[in-house]
Amino acid sequence: MFKLRTWKYLLNIRIFCFLILILASCGQKPQESQLPKQEPVIDEDFGAQETLEVKTIEGDHYIAIAAPLTGPYRELGNTIVEGVTLAVEEFNSTEAPDGHKIGTIIIDDGGIVSEGIARANLVTEQKALGVIGHLNSQISIEVSNIYSRSKLAEISPASTNPKLTERPNVKGYVYRTIGTDRQLGEVAADYVK
């Protein structure tokens, strides 16, 4: 009984710490002077070359993965890339009815709004089918306007700001796979009580 209670306590502590990390990562804004600036790279032959030093998966149709691969959020950005890459590889390993494969293009937004906007414009020029990303709420909110105007779906795995999906002009194009700050805040408050 004691061991089970201790195990539950440790699990609850880990969940609480994870929620705090998620909330902290979405709320902090890095100082732009500390982050490296990169010019957007427009790949004329989409998916055939390396983009921003990250090789893409070849395919018949492409989705973009947008995440910070440089700067202070690079570790979280890499987890997004790894997760999507794994899902695409699993999908491509099964035989699609039409034989088409999904390819990816990986976009580094550096965790900076201006870089995210430049990368979003790159994605729309390359005619990607959709976007998995961005990590930071501020970037996701700004680029969602670009994606929705181009009729591209954006699925953010980490943006918790409620404003991302509550605006009428992006309805039907912007989705999230994580709760909002309101939902996460309620869970954390209930846990603390």
GIHUVEN-V373644 format. One record per residue. PHI is phi in radians with two decimals (* if undefined). D_LAST is the distance of its C-alpha to the last C-alpha in Angstrom with 2 decimals. Layout:
BEGIN
PHI,D_LAST / PHI,D_LAST
END
This chain:
BEGIN
*,23.41 / -1.11,22.23 / -1.11,23.16 / -1.12,21.33 / -1.11,18.06 / -1.12,18.67 / -1.10,19.60 / -1.09,16.49 / -1.07,14.38 / -1.13,16.77 / -1.10,16.72 / -1.10,12.97 / -1.11,13.50 / -1.10,16.51 / -1.09,14.99 / -1.08,12.35 / -1.10,15.41 / -1.07,17.51 / -1.07,15.36 / -1.10,15.42 / -1.08,19.17 / -1.09,19.81 / -1.09,18.27 / -1.19,20.15 / -1.23,23.36 / -1.47,23.56 / -1.61,22.89 / -1.53,25.35 / -1.98,29.00 / -1.22,31.52 / -1.31,34.46 / -1.08,37.43 / -1.19,39.81 / -1.54,38.12 / -1.76,38.41 / -1.22,41.73 / -1.65,43.57 / -2.31,45.25 / -1.42,47.68 / -1.13,47.05 / -1.87,49.34 / -1.76,50.89 / -1.54,52.11 / -1.09,55.24 / -1.86,55.24 / -0.92,51.63 / 1.52,50.35 / -1.63,53.61 / -2.24,52.79 / -1.35,49.98 / -2.07,47.79 / 0.94,46.14 / 1.12,47.11 / -2.15,45.07 / -1.34,47.14 / -1.72,46.36 / -1.47,46.82 / -1.29,50.06 / -2.91,50.06 / -1.49,51.70 / -2.29,48.75 / -2.12,46.13 / -2.05,42.47 / -1.73,41.08 / -2.02,38.17 / -1.98,36.93 / -2.77,34.71 / -1.34,34.85 / -1.87,37.13 / -2.28,37.88 / 1.51,35.84 / -1.23,32.38 / -1.78,30.84 / -1.06,33.65 / -1.16,31.74 / -1.17,29.32 / -1.08,32.43 / -1.10,34.26 / -1.17,31.64 / -1.12,32.19 / -1.06,35.94 / -1.11,35.83 / -1.13,33.82 / -1.18,36.11 / -1.03,39.19 / -1.06,38.32 / -1.10,37.83 / -1.16,41.13 / -1.09,42.98 / -1.12,41.82 / -1.09,42.91 / -1.19,46.21 / -1.32,46.89 / -1.56,47.14 / -1.42,50.25 / -1.26,49.54 / -0.99,51.86 / -1.66,53.50 / 1.37,53.50 / -1.39,51.57 / -2.00,49.15 / -1.63,46.20 / -1.96,46.41 / -2.21,43.92 / -2.20,44.28 / -1.82,41.72 / -2.02,41.05 / -1.66,39.58 / -1.63,37.87 / 1.13,37.04 / 1.30,33.68 / -2.12,35.74 / -1.00,36.04 / -1.09,39.83 / -1.20,40.30 / -1.07,38.18 / -1.13,40.42 / -1.07,43.53 / -1.23,42.34 / -1.11,41.45 / -1.11,44.99 / -1.07,46.32 / -1.06,44.52 / -1.18,45.99 / -1.16,49.44 / -1.49,49.34 / 1.04,48.56 / -1.17,45.61 / -1.33,44.29 / -3.06,40.67 / -2.32,38.13 / -1.80,35.17 / 2.48,33.19 / -1.72,32.36 / -1.35,29.42 / -1.44,28.59 / -1.05,27.51 / -1.02,30.05 / -1.21,32.85 / -1.00,31.93 / -1.11,31.93 / -1.14,35.29 / -1.36,37.05 / -1.07,35.89 / -1.12,38.45 / -1.16,41.17 / -1.11,40.27 / -1.16,40.07 / -1.09,43.43 / -1.57,44.91 / 1.05,43.38 / -1.86,41.50 / -1.38,38.21 / -2.10,35.43 / -2.11,32.54 / -1.68,29.89 / -1.52,27.79 / -2.49,25.53 / -1.37,25.67 / -1.83,22.35 / -1.14,23.53 / -1.02,23.70 / -1.03,27.12 / -0.96,28.69 / -1.84,29.02 / -1.63,28.85 / -1.49,32.28 / -1.06,35.14 / -1.25,37.69 / -1.99,35.98 / -1.00,34.96 / 1.56,36.52 / -2.15,36.84 / -2.08,33.38 / -2.38,30.70 / -2.39,27.61 / -1.95,26.29 / -2.34,22.74 / -1.17,20.05 / -1.46,19.99 / -1.00,17.87 / -1.06,16.35 / -1.14,15.50 / -1.15,14.27 / -1.12,12.16 / -1.10,10.46 / -1.10,9.97 / -1.13,8.67 / -1.14,6.18 / -1.08,5.14 / -1.13,5.45 / -1.12,3.84 / -1.08,0.00
END
